[in-house]
Amino acid sequence: MKHATHEISHFEIPAKDPERLRNFYANVFGWKFKNAAEQNMQYWNITTGTRHLPGVNGGLYKKGSRRQTPVNYISTPDIDESIAEVEKNGGYITVGKKEVVGHGFTAVGRDPEGNSIGLFEPAKRGMFKADGVQSQSGANRIPSKRRNNTRADSK
């Protein structure tokens, strides 16, 4: 797995006042927010890029405790192996592997200095299902007859 592409594929920002932070990020960076209408949770999907210049997308949610901090999720083709590597190298897992229905699996932990780190294994679905070839967003893509499939995406 050391040769797989591990990119930041998603981030999450906890907010004491979600409306204030949505306005801040929208006004300062032009990010767009869409209410995800999650059951019993205030959660907004964040789009940071444009159609022509994609960005890393994320989420903003109502903070549940003072101790919650932003988390960057790093894509991985095998979340179980990544969890083992985190623990083997001095980190630890605080929230074990969980399925996000229709999207894949996540886990959250801390690096050796206590910084939050998220892991994300995308679901094997649709055009994002072949192992080993990842897009810039970190999602796995199936091969295409119209492009060179021997290397990771460069766009």
N, C-alpha and C positions, 0 to 999 in steps of 0.2 A: 504494500500500500504506500510505501515511501515514494513511489513514482507516480502516484495518482495526483491529480490537481486538487488542491485544497484551498479554495477561495472563500472569502467572506461572501455568503449567499443571502444573508438576511440579518437584520439587526432589530433590537427592540429597546424602546425608551420608556421607562416608567415615569408617570407624571402625577404629582399631587393635584395639579389643576390642568387637566387635559386640554380644555379650551384655550387656556393661555399659551400652553406649549405648541398646540396646533397653529395658533396665530403667529407665534414667534417663528417657527420653522417655515411656514408658508410665506411670511413677509421677508425673512432674511434670505432663504435659499430657494423659494419658489416651489417647495415640495407640495404635493397634492395628497389630501387625506380622504379616505372613504370609510364610513362606519361599517365595520364587519358584522355588526349585530350579533355578536357572540352571546350565547345564552348566559345570563347572570354575570357578564363581564363587559366592561366598557373597553372596546378595542377598535382601533382605526388602522387600516392598511395605509402605508406610506409609499408613494411613488416618487422617487428622487430624480429620475431621468426623463427623457422624452422618447418619442418614437424613433428618432434618428440618433440619439445619443443615450443609450440605456445606462441606468445607474443601478446601484444595489438598493433593493426595496426593503422595507421593514414594517414595523408596527409601533404604535404608541398605545399605552394602556394605563388605566387608572391604577396608581400605585397602591399596593396592599399593605406595605410596611415601609418605614423609614430606611430600612437596610437594603431595599431593592436598588440595583444599579443597572445601567445599560448593559446589554449583552450582544456581542457579535457572534452570529452563528456561522460556523465554518463547515462547508460541504465535505462530505466523505462518502465513498462508495460502500463502506461497511462500518456502521456505527458501533457495532459490538467490538470490532478490532480497534477502533479509535478510542473507545472507553478504556479498553485494556492498556493502550499506549499512554493515555493521560495518566492513569494510575501508576504504570511502570516507571514513568519519568517524573514523579514527584507531585503530580496534581491529584485532585480527587473529585469525585462526582457527587453533586448535591441533590440533583433530581435525575433519577435513573431514566432509562429508555422509555419513551412514551410515543404512542402512535398519534399522529395528527391526520385524521381520516382524510384520505384523498390527496395528501401532500407528502407523507413519508413518516420519518421517525426523528425525534429530538431527544437530547439529553443535555443537561447543564452541569457545569462543574466549576472548579477553580484551578488556575495554574499554580505553580509552586510559590508565587508571591501573593496569592489570594485574589487575583483578578478574575472576574467572571468570564467564562468561555462557554459557548454553546456549540453543540454538534448537530448536524442535520444530514440525514440520509434521505434523498428524494425518493418518492414512490416510483416504481418502475411502471410508467404508464405512457400511453400515446407516443408522441415524438421524443419523449424524455425517458428512454428505457434501456439503452445499451450501456453496459458497464464499461468504464475505462475512458470514454471520450466525453469530455465535459464542455459546456458552453461557458462563456464569460460569466454568466450568472451562477455558475456552479452546478447547474442541472445537467443530467446526463442526456445526450441526444442519440437518436438512432442514426445509423449511417445513411448517407444520401448518395445516389449515383452521380450527382452533379458536383460533388466536392471531394477533396482529398480527405479520406477518412483515417489516415494513418497518424494524424497528429491532433492535438487539442485545438478547439476553435480559436481563431485569432481575432475575431470581431466581436 
